Amino acid sequence: MIERTSTAVEAIIHDALEKLHPRHLLAEAVRRTAKGSRWKGRLKLSREEALAATRVVTELVRQHGLKPTTVLQRDGSATTREQTYRFFLTEAEMATGTVALARPLAKGICAHVGNVRAVALAARAAGREVDEDSMMAELAEAVGGYLDQFREKVEREPHAEIAEDGSSIATWLGKASRRFELARCLAGADRLDLDFDRSTGEMSHVGRDVGAYAYGVMPWVPIRTRAVAEGDCVVHRRDEAERMEEARAKEEGSFLFFPSPRMHEVGRENAVICEKVGLGVNLERGKGLRMTFTIDHVVYAGTSFAEDWASEHPQLPRHLECAGIPERGNASAASDGIHYVEITSPLRNACPDFRAYVTEAFGEDSAMGIGEARYCRRFLPVTPETCRLLLDGGDRDALFAWRHFADLREETVLPLSAINDEGIESWLIQDRFAELLYDRSETGLAGLLQAEAVRRVEAYEAFLLNSESGEQRRKLEFRARMRS
């Protein structure tokens, strides 16, 4: 199986990382250290950190002209003055900076974050303007050493967390306790040059020349279709006489091929180049099963010109879908077998990753042949950077509207929308992907990939059995039964 990556993917990390806000870091610390959590790091503040946090909260109370008892009583954390003692410093302690060693202090980060929120709430109730983000930033600076252990967790979210959790599906599918052996199936299919037909559910021998492009063997599911460029195009149609000759030859059991088929121009329209993104389980030599993004290029060309010849071809859809990457001056680069799309203008609104891939694939130093570059599937590892690239966008934007009015259904296993814990609905690809990823049912991402894996393993076992007879077949049947 051929892997194609792009240098543009590696560069995304330098531009796409978002700045980490102290409020998010504190929220992560509160969540990780809450009662009942399984956080393995440090739970409590040191005495020095607790004193610094208490000093910040006390200063905030003084800045807004509030009283500690009023703040905590309003928050429901205290009913008497004695109950506020460990959360705030006295006037004398603030003035001298001297605090007795025996003095009790709150060492849970939850208490100090809650107190800052209570101060902000009380200040607003008193009619004062409050910048709660700045208040949280002061607290975060006071306990910076304690928060460092949570920084990586927050910086990883959401793309790094999705990448890590998504990658764990490959490990789960490869467990020895499973009733199927996916790694053995993928290795055997590659060795025997087999491919899997998703429509029939069968594996067949395709030969060494085609085996490298046996994309059906890898269990995968469709995720989304993303637009990566657009441009003006001209659409051609195959000569009907040649097509009829090929069909007759096929019926007679022979093979007829026209290396340079005759074409007729049928119209000029706008074209949208897209990437069909999937997610699958690949076998890397020496590394085992790995989760992999797949990318297939297609071009959609408008067919409003069909009005001129609708009587001859009444079933023509609103948009033609042709596999491959179209080129200027090359009418055969993208085709559905009947129609051919040729780009006639410079590409517009091109995705930087797509532009880099085209430059690399069609450049003089490319390791790929031109035909391979047009049609071969790209394989990208599941990393925070590729998740950020391929799971971006997806809201009800211009692409959504174009697909709706063009009557183009997107091939995807993602839910139509996702609803978070607050009940807010989202159409973003990242949120919909997370919804499917963490779904524990058979229709979740792990369940769907497991079903795809089982189909291929069963087809592989059936191919082996059908290839043998007698004693060898009985041996294979026995071994398959022992593995089940």
C-alpha positions, 0 to 999 in steps of 0.5 A: 500500500502506498503512503503519500504525505505532504510537507504542508501538514507538518507546517500546520502546527506552527500556525494553528495552535491556539493561545492557552487562556488561564481560565481554561487552565484553571477549569482543567485543574478543577475538573481533574482534581474534583472529588472522585477523579482519577488524576495521578498528579498532585492534587493539593497546593503547597503551603506557599501556593495556597498562601499566594492564592489566598493573597490574590483572592483577598486583594480582589475582595479589597479592590472591589470594596467587598467583605469576605463574609458577604462574598462567601455567604452570597456564594453559599460557602459560609454562614459565619465569619469563622468559616471564612478564615481559611479562605482570606487573610486578615488586614494585619496579615496583608499589611505585614506579609507575616502569616503564622505557620499554624494558620489553616489555608485552603489547599484545594484549587477548586476553593480558590477558583470558586472564591474568585467567581464568588467575588466577581458575582458579588461585585456585579451585584454591587454594580461594579464592572468586573473583568473575570478573565483578568481575575482568573489570570492573577490567580493562575499566575500565583499558582503557576507551578501547580498548574504546569502539570495540567498545561499539556492536557489543555494544550492537547485539546481538542485535536490532540485528544481526538487524535490520541483517542481515535488512534486507540481504536487500532490497538483495541481492534488488534487485541489478542482476545478478539475473535478475529485477527485483523493484522494477519488478514491485512498482512496475508491480503498484501502478500497474496495481492488480494483486494476486497469488494465492498459491494459483494463482500468477497476478496479476490486476487488482483495481481502484483501490479494492482495490489499496491492500489488494493484500497478495499482491503483496509477497513475504513469508513467515510468521514466527510467531503471537503472542498479544496479548490475551484475553477472554470472547466470544460466538460467532454463526453466519450464518443458513443461509437467507441463506447459501444465497441468496447461494450460489444467486445466485453460481451464477447469475452474480449478486451478493447481499449482506446488509449486516446478516446475520442471526445466531444465538448458538451459545455463549459461550467464551474468545477469544485475540486474536493477531497473525500476523507475517510478513516481506516485501520492500516498495517504498518510494517514493524509497527502493527495496526495504525489508524490512518486518514484516507483522501480520494480526490474528486471533481464536481462539474456543473451541468446546467449546459445539459438543457441543450441536449437533455433529450439525448441524455435525460438522466444527467445529474445536476453535477458530474462527479469525476475521480481524479485531479483535473489539469489545464490542457489535459481533458483525460485527467478526471473522469467518471468513465463517460465524461471528462473534466478539464480545468481552463482557469487558475485554481481559486480558493485553493487549500494550502495543503492541496496546493502543496500536494499538487506541486509535490505530486506533479513536480519534476522531482516527484516519485509518483507517475503522473497517472498515479498522482491523479488517482492514487489515494493519499494516506495520512497518519492520525495526528493532532495536525491532520485532525486539525486539517481534515476535521476543520469547518463543516458548519452551515456555510457556503459549501453546505448551501452549495451541496444542498442546492446541487442535490449532492448527498455527502458520503459520511458516517458522522451524525447530522449534528452533535449536542454538547452537555449544555444542550447546544447543537453543533454542525461542526465536523470536529464536534460531530466526529467526537460525538461518533468517536465516544459513542459506545454503541455498535453505530459508534466509530469503533463499532463501525470499524469493527464491523468493517474489519470482521467483513474483511477477515471473514472474506479473507478466510473464505478466500483461503478455504476456497483456494484449497481442498482435501486435507489442507482445507480441513486444516484451514477450517480447524484453525479458523474454528480455533481462532473464533 
